[in-house]
Amino acid sequence: MAIPDSAAAHAGDRAKLRHPEKAHRPDNPIRRKPDWIRVKAPAGDAFNATRKLVRDHNLATVCEEAACPNIGECWAKKHATFMILGSVCTRACAFCNVATGLPDLLDPHEPENVGRAAARLGLEHIVVTSVDRDDLADGGAGHFVETVRALRRHAPQTTVEILTPDFLHKPGAVDKVVHARPDVFNHNLETVPRLYPNIRPGARYFVSLRLLQQVKETDPSIFTKSGLMVGLGETKEEVYQVMDDLRSADVDFLTVGQYLQPTRKHAAVDRFVHPDEFRDYEKMAYGKGFLMVSASPLTRSSYHAGDDFARLKAARAASETAAG
């Protein structure tokens, strides 16, 4: 069964409470999705077991908070992307369904709870992301460090991928997280620089690009990753330029997915990009030198992250062998 378009209306009602700062934005009608973007509604014992585990450990997941279309598939496989630093963001990006407002108090038990949940799920690979916490002295970097350490203690067999904010480019924040040695350091550029003022107004394109470069300069052994949404009004040429910028920062892994409008108060979808165009993006990105590319309408930063990490390691090994 496909998720009905009427679900967007319910999300819009919730947005009045969850996104008070977005109330001034005009209503943008939500376009009907093409057949290739529809997904099955979440259900099943494994899905319910994962949801219960998340609740039992008082954890937030980006799967729920960002209304990810892949939640049914991922949770049925006991895959989840945990969101730390609370569930309220200090920024108001036009694409994001996470609540914005006065941030939560930090939960000192959250890193341990994430570690225990990963162990109980028996995860081979985990993704940890967060809201933006511009109110904190280090932007939340220390909480990332504690979470990585807790995962190493409770689930030493689990490889760790983090998807971080830019920490408001606070001094020392990125280095602190790099020194915790996650296996993958992901930071999404999200869109092309021309669209930043409207889509990602609280961030700066070249600050994000520099963050990714800094990770590689500090520890070249850590895989770096970044993602783009398409369908917001960008051109192909702009996407290709972002690819070049990311390769100049030595980024290993690129994800490209379709932007989906969460509510009528969010940025409208300019167009639904056809799967053939995603295949073109994938081919071009590999041609530009990325070790790993995931490009499809339903691609998200953490979608199939475990399988992709295995392929990423294999690609690096093959590249190093070829280089002699």
N, C-alpha and C positions, 0 to 999 in steps of 0.2 A: 504494500500500500504506500503510495506516495504521500509526502507531507502536504496537506492542503494549503493553498495560498492564504486561506483565512487565518492560518496561524500567525501571519504577519500582523493581523489586526489585534490579536491578543498581545503580541509583543509590543505593539504601539501603546496599548493601555498601560502596560507595565512601565513603559518608558517615561510616562508622565511623572511617575514616582522615582524611577531610577535615574533619570536624566533631567533634573529640573533646569539645568543650565542650557539644555537644548530646546526649551520651550519656545524661544524666540525664533527658532529656525522655521522656515516655511515648510508646509507639508509637501513631501515629494511622493507622488503615487508610486507604489511598488509594482514594478513591471512583472507580468506573468513570465515564469521561467520556461525556457525551452525544454524539450524532453531530455536532452543530455545532461541537464543540471539537477534533475529530480532524484531524490534518494528515498529509501524506505524509512518509515517511522521507527524509532527505537523501541525494542521489545525483546523479551526472552529472558531466560533464567540467568545467563551470564551477564547480560546488561544490568539486571536488577541486583545481582551480587556485587558488581563493581560500584553501582550507585550506593548500596548499603555500606560498603567499605569506606567510601569517601565520606559519607555522613558520620559513620562511627568514629572516624578520626578527626572530625571537625575541619575538613579540608575543603578548599575551593578548587574547582577545575576550570580552565579556560574553555573546555568543551561545553560546559553549561553557560558560563558567564558571557561568552562571546557567541552563543547560539550556533556552534559549529555544525555544519550539515552532515559531518561524518561521525557524529557521536554514537549513533546506533551501531555502526560497524566496529568502531574502535572499542567501545565499552563491551561489546559482545566478545571481543578477543582479549579482554582485560588489559587494554591499553588506555592510558589516560594521561593528559597533560596537566600537572598540578600547578596551581597558581598561588604563589606565596605573597607575603606582604599585605594580606587582606584582600577584600573584594571591591574596594572603592578606589578609583583612580583620581589623581590630582590634575589630570589633563582631560580635554574634551575633544578627542579626534573625531572627525566627521564620519569615519567609517566604522567605529568601534562600538560594540553593544555592552561593554563593561560599564557599570555604574560610575558616575563621576560626582564628586562632592567632598565632604569632610572625610578624610581617610580614617580607617580603623586604627585602633591601638595595635601595636605589634604583639603578636602572640608568641611568647618566648618558647612555647612547646611546639610551634609549627615545624621547625626543621626535623625534630625527632619524630613527629607524627608522619611526615612525608617519608622518612627513612623506614619506619615500621610498615607503612602502607605498601611501599615498594617491595619489602621483604614478603609480606603476606600475599601479594599478587604474584610473586615469583617472576618479577619483570626482568627481562634480559636487557632492556634499554628503557630509560625514563627521560621524559622531557619536563623541565621545570621552568616556568615563566613567572611573570609578575605584572601587577599594575605599576604605573609610574608613581613614585613616592618622592616628589620634589620637596616635600616638607622635611625629609630626613637629612641629616648632616652629610651622609654618604650616599644618598639616593637609594638606600636599601642594599648596597653592595655587601655589607657585613652579613646580612640575613642570607644572601645567596651563598656566601662562604660557609656559614654554619649548616645550611641545607646540604651542600655537597659533602661536607664532612660527615654528616649524619647518614647520608646514603652510603658512603664508603664503610661506615661501621656496621650498619644494619643489613645492607645488601651489597656486599663486596663484589658479587658476580655481575652486578648491574652496571652497564655503561651509562654515563650521565651526560645529557645534553641540556644546556641552559639557553633560554631565549630571554635576553635581558632588555630593559629599557636603556636609555642613554645616560642614566644617572645624572641628568642635567649637567653633564661634563664636569662633575665635581672632582677636584684634584685627588688622585690616588685611587679612585673607586674602581676603575677598570683593572688596574694592576693588582689590586687586592683580590678580585675575582679570578683573574688569570692564574694567580699563584695557588689557588685552590685546585687547579688542574682538572677542570671538567674535560670530558672527551671531545665535546663539540661546543663551541661558543657561537651562538646564533644571535644576530641582531638584524631586524628587518628594516630595509629602507622603505618598504611599503608601496611607494609610488615614485613617479618621476619628479625631478626638482621643480618643474613648472607648476605642479599641482600642490606642492607643500603648503602654501598659504591658506588654501581652502580645505585640504584633506588632513594635513598633519601640522596645524598651525603652531603647536607647542614645541616642535622639533626643528632641527636644521639639517638639511641633506648632507652637507659636507662634514658636520660634526659626527653624524652617524657613520659616514664613510671612513672618517679618521679613526673612529672607535674600532672598526673591524681591522684596519691596518695596524693599529696599536697592539691588538691581540697577537697578531702574527709576529710583529717585531719583538714582543716580549717572550713569546714561547711558540716557535714555529711548528712544534709537534702537535699543537692543538688544531683540530679541524675548525675552520670558520665557515659560516653559513649565513645566507641572507635571503629574504623573500620579497616578492613583488605581487601586488594585486593588479589585474588589468580589467578593463571595462569601465574606467573612470574618466575617460576622455583623452588618454595618452595616445601618442602615435607609435607606430612600430619603430621608427627611427629613434624616438626618445627611449624606448625600452632597450634598443641595441646600445645606445650610449651608456645607459645605466650598467649594462653588462660589462662594457669596457671599463667603466669606473670601478666596478667590483673586482675585475681581474687585476686592475692596477694596484688594488689593495690586497692582492693575493688571496682572495676568497675562494674556497674550494667548492662550495655547494650552493646552487641556486634553486629556489623554488618559485614557480610562477603559477598563480591560481586566479580564478574568476572572483571579482568582488561581488558580494551579494549584500543588498541593502537590508540591514536588520529591521528598521522601523521607518515610518514616514518622516521622522525627524532627522534621519541620517542622509548623507550624500546619496543622490540618485544614481542608479546604474545608467551609464551612457550607452552601453551596448553589451550584449552577451557574445563573448568571443567564441567563435566556432572551434571545435576540437582540432580541426586541420591547422588552424593558426597556432594553437599551442604546440603542435608537432613542429611547426616552423621555428618557434621560439626554442624548443629543445635542441633542434639540430644546430641552430645558430650558436646557442650557448656552448654546446660541446665544441663547436668549431673555434670558439674564442678561448678555450682552454680550461673550462671548469671540469673538475674531476667527476662531479655528480650533478645531474639536473633532474628535477621533477617538475614537469609542466603539464597541467591538465585542468579542466574546469573546476574539479573538486580538490585540487592540490591545496593543502594548507601546510604551514611550517612543520607541524608535528605529525602529519598524516603519513603512515607507514614509516615512521622515523627509525624504528629498529631495523627493519629490512634495508632501508636506505643506508644506515650506518655501516652495515656489513658490506654493502656494495661499495661504499666510499672507501673503506679500508682496503678492499681488494683493488680498487682503482689506483690508490696511492702506491700500493706494493707493485702493481704492474708498471706504473710510471717510473718508479725508482729503479726497477729492473731494466727497463728500456733505456734509462739514462746511463746505465753502466755501473 
